[in-house]
Amino acid sequence: MIKILIVEDEKPISNLIYINLRDEGYECSQAYDGREAADLIEKHKYDLILLDIMLPIIDGYELLEYIRPTNTPVIFITARSGVSDRIKGLRLGADDYIVKPFQVGELIARVEALLRRMGKSTTEYSILGVEINTESRTVKKDGKEIELTLKEFDLLVELVRNKNVAMYRERLYERVWNEPFMGETRTLDSHIGRLRKKLDWEDHIKTVFRVGYRLEV
């Protein structure tokens, strides 16, 4: 399981990140100041660190210099939005930079993108009683395997990765079929219909008028 360390002194923000990443299947730890984070990094190996800059005792810039020799990827999460702050963070070795306030969906998308670049993307999802493994390409519901076609599986993973987000038809089609969307919706719509039936998700895969679909969790 992918391990993520959240270094954030504002507990409501830290807990929000923790809950959402945990629900995505990541194993998360929390630190509320730079010294506590340094102690955890010394004792444990993490796949990703989410790091605030304005931390008590040891700030994020100083802690980043401590992290860098471990080759652990880092995303800065900070209220500092100035260009000079971004440049400094990236030059010190941060892999990405997110400014507060942020949308949780954007944070998750950036975490996933960075982990994919590092070859550490998550391979297992658990949602609404359904277990998905992207390595074995298997889907189980309540312990029973569900047979999906290649495109049904890819469509399911795309919806799960973007749960609670309205996905445009053209975006879904182009990501799953890897070809330009020409305005024909029957192929996508029929695959959505089969997913709803096979997973008993009629109440969860919502049609969004004039947009596309949303997996509602």
N, C-alpha and C positions, 0 to 999 in steps of 0.2 A: 504494500500500500504506500502511496506517495505521502511523504511527511512534509508539512508546511509549518514554519514558525512565524507567528504573528507578533511583531514587536510594535506595540501601540499603547501609549499611556492613558488614552481616553477609553475607559472600560466599555461604555456603550458602543463605540465604534469597533473596538476589538471583539466584543461579543457578537455584533452584527456580522462581521467578517467570519468569525469562527463558526457560527450557526450555518451560514450559507455555504461555506466550503465543506463543512462536515456533511451537509445534506448532499453535496456533490460526490461524496465518497472519499474525501481526503482525510488523513489523520492530522489533526492540528494541535499545536501547543501555543501557549500565550506567554508573553513576557511584557511587563509594564514599565521597565526602565532598561537602560543600556547595560548596566552591570548584570542584571538578572538574565538578559539575553546572552551576554558573553559567557556566563556560566553554563547555560543550556547548550550553546554552540560547542563549548569545550567537551561536554559530556555526550552529545548526541549528533548524529548525522542527519541533515535535512536536505530535501530535494529542492526547496525553495524557501526564501525568507521574504516576508512582507515587512518593510521597515519604514517607520516614521522617522522624520529628521529631528523634530523638536522633542527630545526625550530627556527625562531626568538623569542625572549623574553622568552618563556617557551619551553624547548626542549621536544621531544617526550617521553623520559624516565620519566621526571617529570610529564608530562601530563597523562601518563599511570597510575601513582599512583593516580591521581585525578579521572580518569575514573573507576578504578577497583571497588570501592564501588557501582557503578551503575549496575554492572554485564553486561555491554554492551560488546559484543565480539569485539576484535580488531585485525586487520591485520596490521603489520608493513610493510611499503613500504619505502625502504631506499637504499642508495648507499653503505652503510656499509655492506660488504660481509664477514667479518671475523667471524670465528666460535665463538669467545668470544662475539661478538656483538649479534649473534643469541641467544646464551645461555642466555645472560643478558636479552634480550627482552622477551624471553619465560619464564624465571624465574620471571620476573616482572609481568607476567600475560597475555602477548600477546597470541592470539590463533593461529596465523600463521605469516609467515615472508617471504616477497617477495623482492628480490634484484633487483635494477635498473641496467641496463635497463631490462625491462620485456616485454613479449608479452601480448597484451591486452586480447587475448583468454585465456591465463593462468590465468590472474587476474580474469576474469569473472568466470572461472571454479572454482577457489579457493573460491571466494565469494559465489557461489552457493553451494559448498560443505560444507562450514562453516555454512551457513544459514540452510541447510538441517539437519546438526548435532544439531543445536539449535532449530529445529522444526519451522523455519521461512522462508522456501523456498517460492519463488514467485509462485503464482497459476494462474496468468494471463499473456498472451503474446499477443502483437499486432504487426503484421508483414505483409507487402504487402497486406493490406486491409483485413487480416484474424485475427479474434479474437479467442483466445484459452483460455479455462478455464480448468485447470487440476483437480479442485475439482468436478465440475459438468460434466467434460469430454465432453464439448460441443465445437463445432467449428462453427463460423459464418463468412461468407464472404459478405461484403457489406450489413450487417444486416440480411442475409438469412442463416438459419442453414444448415450446410453440414453434411450429414450422413456418418460417418466413422465406420469401424469395430474396434474392440478392438486393433488389431495389427496395423492397419492403423493409429489410433490415437497415439499410443505409438511411432510409427516410426516418425510421424510428430513432436511430441514433442522433440524427440532426434535430429532431423535435425535442429529444431528451436533453441534449446539450444546450438548447435554447428554451427550456421550459419557462412557462409564464410570459413568453415574449411572442408578440404577433409576428409571424413569419410571412413575408410576401411570397406569393405563388412562384414568381419568377426566380426569387432567390433559392427557394427550396428545390425547384426543378433543376436549376443550373448546378447546384451543389451535389445533388444526387445523381443526375444523369450526365453531368459533365459535358453539357452542350448548351448552346444558346436557347433561351426560352423564346418561342415563336408565337406565343399567345394561345396555344392549344392547351386547354386545362384538363381534358378528359383523362389523359394518362395519370397525371398527378392525383386528380380527384378519385379515380378508381382505386389507386393504391392506398389513399387515405381511408376510403371506405372499407377496404379489406383489413387494414390495421385496426380500425375501430372494432370490427367484428371479431377478429382473431384474439385480441387482447381484452375484449369487453370494455373498451374505452369510449363508448358512444358519448358518455357524459364528460369526458376529459379532453378529447381532441375536438376543440371548438372551431367552427367556421367563423372567421372574422370578415364581416361584410366588406367587399371591395378591396380586401387585403389578401387574405389567405387563410392560414390556420395557426392555432395556438394550442400547445399542450398545457392544460390548466391543472395545476397541482395544488 
